[in-house]
Amino acid sequence: MKTYSSQPSTRRAFLARSAAFTLAAAPLARYAAAFSKQPKDSHRILVGTGKGTTGQFGPSGSILAYAWDSATGTLTPESMAAALPDSTWLAPSPDGKYLYVASELDQFQGQPTGAVSSFHMRSDKHGFKLELLSQVNSVSVGTTQCAVDATGHVVVAADYGGGSVACFASNDGRLTPPVWSEHYDGYAAGKVPVPSRQQSAHAHYASFSPDNKYAYVNDLGWDRIHVYKLNVVDALITPAGEASLPPGSGPRTLHFHPNGKIAYCMDEIVSKVTVMRYDPAWGSLTPIQTLDLLPEGSKPLTSTGCDTVLTRDGRFAYFANRGNNFLFSCHVDPATGKLTPFDGDPRSTTGGKTPRNFTLDITERWILVANQDSDQLSVIARDPATGKLANEAKSVACPRPMCIRFV
């Protein structure tokens, strides 16, 4: 049976929890030698990093800043923006002022939960800064991802390890404690399709519909996308149904097409993409196509789907795979949203091992990939007219990169 929890937030409780957080004490200057200054004609990315990131890059799980030059497709290490453990996911606010960060922890502030942090992003004559505003407990362990709605007032976090979701209100970038949460059941004993991956519910990814009416949570362990009605004023989401995937699919992420009518679900375990039609009246998602990403002879579980990127005009879609480590390129039908793989072999290099996240730069001439297990950020050239990706990459060192965000 699903369990729900509503937790009213008081100013006293919020202040008490916020005050309990302190950044790691190690001085940032100690690691400055590992980075060079940002060129004047570039932009910037922030990279969340995971366990095992030590040494010259700072404490485990730091948020790192890199300068980006879109003219040449060059990344240059810039600074350690924040020393924050296990910075699994970064979510900038719609207005670009704040950054919300999910930390995939098993314990925080004496409780068996992960954490969600918020920062004010600032740039001045001394450079770029992340100023800590708040940090709060999630509701269970392994907070793997978070998302902020179009108003910037609602933050939803997914706890992979604990199989739960939580809502937070954001007031000028400051998070309240969870105001609502849900813990998922998962499959009944003896009916688990993939015991090695689905022994319990695994909330992996939260997202919002393009019209900001609904929220979604991909449950990899239960093969469902949970649908919620969004209440922006109270920062609450109310259960509104589910979309079920075939047993053993492992729905990981959900991305909407720019037309606001179609969504793409990455089914991690089987490395497939499910194309789904969005109904704004009910928030429902209806499958209309399934695309297999794996080359013939590949084995699911050892070669798994990861992430999705769509171009701004909606003409092209790209999907990342881990294990075989490739990017899969597709044309998108503008009327139906259905996918057609590129002619020949649609698979091209990720530039490294185990892509965790990837993104297009503003010019859409480059794709940047966070290759988790080869400790590198890779840059791959793209032809904006044809959508074709180069099958080679240039890379820069980055310890266990998990998430890339332009800021």
C-alpha positions in Angstrom: 0.0 0.0 0.0 1.3 3.4 -0.9 1.9 5.8 2.0 1.5 9.6 1.9 2.7 12.2 4.3 1.8 15.9 4.6 4.2 17.9 6.8 3.3 21.5 7.4 6.4 23.8 7.3 7.0 26.4 10.0 9.5 29.2 9.9 11.1 27.8 13.1 11.5 24.3 11.7 12.9 25.7 8.4 15.4 27.9 10.2 16.5 25.1 12.5 17.2 22.7 9.6 18.9 25.4 7.4 21.2 26.4 10.2 22.4 22.8 10.7 24.2 22.8 7.3 27.8 23.9 6.9 30.0 23.5 3.8 33.1 21.4 4.0 35.8 23.4 5.8 38.6 22.8 3.3 39.6 26.1 1.8 38.9 26.5 -1.9 42.3 28.1 -2.5 44.0 24.8 -1.9 42.6 23.4 -5.1 42.9 26.6 -7.3 46.1 25.3 -8.9 44.0 22.7 -10.7 42.0 25.3 -12.6 42.7 28.1 -15.0 40.8 31.4 -15.4 37.7 31.6 -17.7 38.2 33.2 -21.1 36.2 36.3 -21.6 34.3 35.0 -24.7 33.0 31.8 -23.1 30.1 30.7 -21.0 30.1 28.3 -18.1 29.0 24.9 -17.1 28.5 23.4 -13.6 29.2 19.7 -13.1 27.8 17.7 -10.2 30.2 14.9 -9.2 29.7 11.6 -7.3 31.5 9.4 -4.8 35.2 9.0 -5.1 36.0 12.5 -6.2 39.0 13.5 -4.1 42.5 14.9 -4.5 43.2 18.1 -6.6 39.4 18.6 -7.3 38.5 18.9 -3.7 36.2 16.9 -1.3 34.2 14.0 -2.5 31.2 15.1 -4.6 32.1 18.7 -5.3 30.3 20.9 -7.8 32.9 22.0 -10.3 32.8 25.0 -12.7 34.2 24.9 -16.2 34.5 27.7 -18.7 32.9 26.9 -22.1 34.0 28.4 -25.4 31.3 27.6 -28.0 33.5 28.9 -30.9 36.0 26.1 -30.5 34.1 23.6 -28.3 36.6 23.9 -25.5 36.1 23.3 -21.8 38.6 24.8 -19.3 38.5 23.9 -15.6 37.7 27.1 -13.7 36.9 26.5 -10.0 35.3 24.3 -7.4 32.0 26.1 -7.0 30.9 24.2 -3.8 32.1 21.4 -1.7 28.9 19.3 -1.5 28.8 15.6 -1.0 27.5 13.4 -3.8 26.1 16.1 -6.0 24.1 13.8 -8.2 21.8 16.2 -9.9 21.7 20.0 -10.6 18.5 21.9 -11.4 18.7 25.7 -12.1 15.6 27.8 -11.4 13.7 29.1 -14.4 15.0 32.6 -13.8 18.6 31.5 -13.6 19.1 32.9 -10.0 19.1 29.7 -8.0 20.5 26.2 -8.2 18.9 23.2 -6.5 21.1 20.1 -5.9 20.2 16.5 -5.0 22.7 14.7 -2.9 22.6 10.9 -3.1 23.3 10.2 0.5 22.2 7.4 2.9 22.4 9.6 5.9 22.1 13.4 6.5 21.9 15.4 9.7 21.5 12.2 11.7 18.6 10.9 9.6 18.5 8.1 7.1 17.8 10.3 4.1 19.5 12.1 1.2 19.5 15.9 1.0 18.4 18.7 -1.3 20.4 22.0 -1.3 19.8 25.4 -2.7 22.3 28.0 -3.8 22.2 31.6 -5.1 24.2 31.8 -8.3 26.2 35.1 -8.5 28.7 36.6 -10.8 30.8 39.6 -10.0 34.2 41.1 -10.7 35.8 38.3 -8.6 34.1 35.6 -10.7 31.3 33.1 -10.3 30.0 32.0 -6.9 27.5 29.6 -5.4 26.1 31.1 -2.2 24.5 28.5 0.1 20.9 29.4 1.0 19.5 26.2 2.5 19.8 22.4 2.8 17.1 20.0 3.9 16.6 16.3 4.4 14.6 14.4 1.8 12.3 11.7 3.1 14.4 8.5 2.4 17.8 7.4 1.2 19.5 8.0 -2.1 18.1 11.3 -3.4 19.2 10.9 -7.0 17.4 13.8 -8.8 15.4 16.9 -8.3 13.3 19.2 -10.6 11.9 22.7 -10.2 8.6 23.8 -11.8 8.1 26.7 -14.2 7.2 29.1 -11.4 10.3 28.3 -9.4 8.2 27.7 -6.3 7.9 23.9 -6.3 10.9 21.5 -6.0 10.3 17.8 -6.3 13.0 15.3 -5.3 13.2 11.6 -6.2 14.8 9.1 -3.7 16.1 6.2 -5.7 17.2 4.1 -2.8 14.1 4.7 -0.6 11.6 4.5 -3.4 9.9 7.8 -2.5 9.2 11.3 -3.7 9.0 14.6 -1.8 7.8 18.2 -2.4 9.5 21.3 -1.1 8.4 24.9 -1.4 11.1 27.4 -2.5 10.8 31.0 -1.3 13.4 33.2 -2.9 15.6 30.2 -3.3 15.2 28.9 0.2 13.7 25.5 0.7 11.2 24.5 3.3 11.4 21.0 4.8 9.3 18.5 2.8 5.6 19.5 2.7 4.4 16.3 1.1 5.8 12.9 0.3 4.9 9.5 -1.0 6.6 6.1 -0.6 6.0 3.6 -3.4 5.2 -0.1 -2.9 7.1 -1.8 -5.7 6.4 -5.3 -7.0 4.9 -7.9 -4.7 7.3 -10.6 -3.5 7.7 -13.3 -6.0 6.6 -11.2 -8.9 9.7 -9.0 -9.5 10.5 -9.1 -13.3 14.3 -8.3 -12.8 15.3 -9.2 -9.2 18.8 -7.7 -9.6 17.3 -4.2 -10.4 13.7 -4.2 -9.2 13.8 -5.7 -5.7 12.0 -2.5 -4.6 10.5 0.7 -5.9 13.2 3.1 -7.3 12.0 6.7 -7.9 14.6 7.9 -10.4 13.4 11.1 -12.1 10.9 13.9 -11.5 9.6 16.2 -14.2 6.8 18.6 -15.0 4.5 18.8 -18.0 5.1 21.7 -20.5 2.0 23.5 -19.3 3.1 23.1 -15.6 -0.2 21.4 -14.8 1.2 18.0 -13.9 4.3 16.4 -12.3 5.7 13.0 -13.1 8.0 10.5 -11.3 9.7 7.7 -13.2 9.8 4.6 -11.0 12.5 2.3 -12.4 11.8 -0.4 -9.8 8.0 -0.7 -10.4 7.9 0.0 -14.1 5.5 3.0 -13.7 5.4 6.7 -14.3 3.4 8.2 -11.4 1.2 11.1 -12.5 0.3 14.0 -10.2 -1.8 17.2 -10.4 0.4 20.2 -9.5 -0.7 22.8 -6.9 1.8 25.6 -7.3 0.4 27.8 -4.5 0.9 25.2 -1.8 3.8 23.4 -3.4 1.9 20.1 -3.4 1.3 17.3 -5.9 -1.8 15.2 -5.8 -1.9 11.6 -7.3 -3.7 11.6 -10.6 -2.9 8.2 -12.1 -0.1 6.1 -13.5 1.4 5.1 -16.8 2.5 1.5 -16.8 5.5 0.2 -18.8 6.1 -3.5 -19.8 7.5 -5.5 -16.8 11.2 -5.2 -16.6 11.5 -2.0 -18.6 12.9 0.2 -15.9 11.6 3.7 -16.8 14.5 6.1 -15.9 13.9 9.6 -17.4 11.1 11.5 -19.1 11.6 14.4 -21.6 8.9 16.4 -23.4 9.1 17.4 -27.1 9.1 21.2 -27.7 5.6 20.9 -29.2 4.3 20.0 -25.7 2.3 17.0 -27.0 4.8 14.1 -26.9 7.1 12.7 -24.2 10.0 10.3 -24.4 10.6 7.8 -21.7 14.0 6.2 -21.4 13.6 2.5 -20.4 16.9 1.9 -18.7 16.9 -1.9 -18.1 16.0 -2.9 -21.7 17.7 0.2 -23.3 14.5 1.2 -25.2 12.7 4.5 -25.7 8.9 4.7 -25.3 7.3 7.5 -27.2 4.2 8.7 -25.3 1.3 11.1 -26.2 0.5 13.7 -23.5 -3.2 14.5 -22.7 -3.3 18.0 -21.0 -6.9 17.3 -19.8 -5.8 14.5 -17.5 -2.0 14.4 -17.6 -2.1 10.9 -18.9 0.7 9.5 -21.1 -0.2 6.9 -23.8 2.5 4.9 -25.5 2.6 5.2 -29.3 6.0 3.8 -30.3 8.9 1.8 -28.8 12.4 2.0 -30.2 15.1 -0.5 -29.4 18.5 1.2 -29.0 20.7 -1.9 -28.8 22.6 -3.4 -31.7 21.9 -7.0 -32.4 23.5 -9.4 -30.0 23.7 -6.9 -27.1 22.6 -8.0 -23.7 20.2 -5.9 -21.5 21.3 -5.3 -17.9 24.9 -5.0 -19.0 24.0 -2.4 -21.8 21.4 0.0 -20.4 19.7 3.2 -21.5 20.5 6.4 -19.8 19.4 9.9 -21.0 17.7 11.9 -23.7 18.4 15.2 -25.5 16.0 17.0 -27.9 16.9 20.0 -30.2 15.0 23.2 -29.7 13.2 22.9 -33.0 12.2 19.4 -32.1 13.6 17.9 -35.4 16.2 15.6 -33.7 16.5 13.4 -30.7 19.5 11.7 -29.1 19.7 8.9 -26.6 22.6 7.7 -24.5 23.5 4.1 -23.7 25.8 2.8 -21.0 27.7 -0.5 -21.4 28.0 -0.3 -25.1 28.6 3.5 -24.5 27.0 5.2 -27.6 24.7 8.1 -28.5 21.8 7.1 -30.7 20.6 9.7 -33.3 17.0 10.0 -34.5 14.9 12.2 -36.8 11.6 13.2 -35.2 8.3 13.4 -37.1 7.0 16.9 -36.5 3.4 15.8 -36.6 3.5 12.6 -34.5 6.7 12.8 -32.5 7.7 9.3 -33.7 11.3 8.5 -34.1 13.3 7.3 -37.1 16.9 6.3 -36.6 19.5 7.9 -38.8 20.4 6.0 -41.9 23.3 3.5 -41.6 24.5 3.1 -38.1 22.8 5.7 -35.9 25.2 5.0 -33.0 28.2 7.2 -32.3 30.8 7.6 -29.6 30.1 9.1 -26.1 33.8 9.8 -25.8 34.2 7.7 -22.7 32.6 5.1 -20.4 29.1 5.1 -18.7 27.5 8.4 -19.8 25.4 9.6 -16.9 24.0 12.8 -18.4 24.5 14.8 -21.6 23.4 18.1 -23.1 23.5 20.5 -26.1 25.2 23.8 -25.8 23.3 27.0 -26.8 24.6 26.9 -30.4 23.6 23.3 -30.8 26.9 22.7 -32.5 28.2 20.6 -29.7 27.1 17.8 -27.3 28.7 17.6 -23.9 28.7 14.2 -22.2 29.4 13.4 -18.5 31.2 10.0 -18.7 31.0 8.8 -15.1 33.3 5.8 -15.1 36.1 7.2 -17.3 36.3 10.5 -15.2 35.9 12.8 -18.1 33.7 15.4 -19.8 33.6 14.8 -23.6 32.7 17.3 -26.3 31.3 16.0 -29.6 30.7 18.1 -32.7 27.3 18.3 -34.3 26.0 19.6 -37.6 22.9 21.7 -36.7 21.5 21.4 -40.3 21.6 17.6 -40.6 21.8 16.6 -36.9 24.7 14.3 -37.6 27.2 13.8 -34.7 30.9 13.3 -35.1 32.2 9.9 -34.1 35.1 11.3 -32.2 35.4 13.4 -29.1 37.8 15.6 -27.2 37.7 15.3 -23.5 38.8 17.0 -20.3 39.4 15.4 -16.9 36.5 15.5 -14.4 36.2 13.1 -11.5 33.1 11.0 -11.7 30.8 13.5 -13.5 27.1 13.0 -12.9 25.3 16.0 -14.3 26.1 19.0 -16.6 24.3 22.3 -16.5 24.9 25.5 -18.4 24.5 28.6 -16.1 
